[in-house]
């Protein structure tokens, strides 16, 4: 097989993941992974994103740095010094180039503001929303970023919203999914089995305003809890340390955890731990939509996490500050400086805006 570009290599890896690769293509791809560090890194990245359950299947064993050095010493006895220097420099240059490419193209996805589909990563910096309509996906500036076949096989897409960002996903029937910072949402494009539209909240928080649509209900999976939606408003939250919570603002919802099910009424929420139903305060749960985060009993660490999540800033807390609890409202419509000045005043602390540090007075 002739030499191929990195884009053609990407297509081969995706074909392998989809089990549509030919035997000859498979042999050539394995050779590329063994010979080229950049191809191996690209393969690992695509497997991790598109088929994590297959990660490790195509793992190849590469020599360690020490083994490479030992081999170089062995060659030194057999080849002239000049030839060895050329080979060593060439290998170092290739490795440095590969590291540079990988570092600049495939950095940690949690830090990216992007839409991922069919192996393509589409940046969303500067966008506020995305609309799905008639086989097209457009950003709020009416820019078409992706086309798909509405009657074709379903394709899994992902929205990743990093700290300091919020984003709206608008569906064809005008249903809206509002994503909080630090959220990752998976959904399907194309014709799905049955009539449902399936979404999976891997982490973070979303607020859903569902247009009544009995023919195509929304199914929201928060890993620990699943709900089918015909037309209502609700908040879904899932973090590894807290589990999942579904809070119903309007209408009715049927929720299940796979073994039990229940019906929620307006003003009720269910938490995955114990499958427990309770009342909730709408302003406290969904206040983030209006830019208001309410804390009934905030510690400095709670404020630190909120600052990172909503402002993408690292707040430093003086180690001598005790763990106190303070009632506080974080107003995201105000600057970080204004909020920290207000918090430090009610908490009896001082705020250093230059170093973003909370100190004892």
VENTAMO-V442129 format. One record per residue. N is the residue number from 1. NEAR is the number of other ideal C-beta (glycine too) atoms within 10 Angstrom. Layout:
((N:NEAR) (N:NEAR))
This chain:
((1:11) (2:5) (3:6) (4:16) (5:8) (6:12) (7:7) (8:10) (9:19) (10:18) (11:14) (12:20) (13:23) (14:17) (15:15) (16:21) (17:19) (18:11) (19:8) (20:9) (21:18) (22:10) (23:7) (24:9) (25:16) (26:14) (27:12) (28:17) (29:21) (30:14) (31:12) (32:20) (33:21) (34:12) (35:9) (36:16) (37:16) (38:20) (39:21) (40:19) (41:18) (42:22) (43:24) (44:18) (45:18) (46:17) (47:20) (48:13) (49:16) (50:17) (51:15) (52:9) (53:7) (54:13) (55:12) (56:9) (57:10) (58:17) (59:12) (60:9) (61:6) (62:11) (63:10) (64:9) (65:8) (66:8) (67:10) (68:14) (69:12) (70:12) (71:11) (72:13) (73:10) (74:10) (75:13) (76:14) (77:7) (78:8) (79:13) (80:9) (81:7) (82:7) (83:12) (84:16) (85:12) (86:11) (87:12) (88:15) (89:10) (90:10) (91:12) (92:10) (93:10) (94:13) (95:14) (96:10) (97:12) (98:17) (99:13) (100:11) (101:15) (102:17) (103:10) (104:8) (105:13) (106:18) (107:10) (108:7) (109:16) (110:11) (111:11) (112:17) (113:18) (114:17) (115:22) (116:19) (117:18) (118:12) (119:15) (120:13) (121:16) (122:15) (123:11) (124:20) (125:8) (126:10) (127:19) (128:12) (129:17) (130:22) (131:18) (132:21) (133:12) (134:9) (135:15) (136:14) (137:20) (138:18) (139:17) (140:14) (141:9) (142:7) (143:11) (144:9) (145:16) (146:18) (147:9) (148:17) (149:11) (150:12) (151:8) (152:11) (153:10) (154:14) (155:14) (156:15) (157:22) (158:18) (159:23) (160:24) (161:23) (162:20) (163:16) (164:15) (165:19) (166:17) (167:24) (168:17) (169:23) (170:18) (171:20) (172:16) (173:16) (174:12) (175:20) (176:17) (177:24) (178:20) (179:23) (180:19) (181:22) (182:21) (183:24) (184:19) (185:22) (186:15) (187:22) (188:17) (189:21) (190:15) (191:11) (192:14) (193:8) (194:9) (195:10) (196:14) (197:22) (198:18) (199:22) (200:18) (201:25) (202:15) (203:16) (204:21) (205:23) (206:25) (207:21) (208:23) (209:18) (210:24) (211:16) (212:12) (213:18) (214:8) (215:7) (216:16) (217:18) (218:23) (219:15) (220:25) (221:17) (222:25) (223:15) (224:17) (225:22) (226:19) (227:23) (228:13) (229:24) (230:17) (231:17) (232:20) (233:19) (234:25) (235:22) (236:23) (237:23) (238:24) (239:12) (240:8) (241:4) (242:12) (243:16) (244:21) (245:23) (246:25) (247:25) (248:23) (249:18) (250:14) (251:16) (252:14) (253:25) (254:13) (255:25) (256:14) (257:17) (258:8) (259:6) (260:8) (261:12) (262:14) (263:11) (264:20) (265:11) (266:14) (267:14) (268:18) (269:22) (270:23) (271:19) (272:18) (273:10) (274:9) (275:16) (276:11) (277:14) (278:11) (279:9) (280:18) (281:13) (282:15) (283:11) (284:14) (285:19) (286:19) (287:17) (288:22) (289:13) (290:11) (291:13) (292:15) (293:20) (294:15) (295:17) (296:10) (297:10) (298:22) (299:17) (300:20) (301:12) (302:17) (303:24) (304:16) (305:13) (306:20) (307:22) (308:16) (309:20) (310:22) (311:19) (312:15) (313:14) (314:10) (315:21) (316:12) (317:15) (318:13) (319:5) (320:7) (321:16) (322:7) (323:8) (324:12) (325:13) (326:17) (327:11) (328:20) (329:15) (330:25) (331:15) (332:18) (333:9) (334:13) (335:12) (336:18) (337:11) (338:11) (339:23) (340:25) (341:14) (342:16) (343:23) (344:18) (345:11) (346:12) (347:21) (348:11) (349:21) (350:15) (351:20) (352:13) (353:11) (354:5) (355:9) (356:16) (357:16) (358:21) (359:15) (360:10) (361:7))
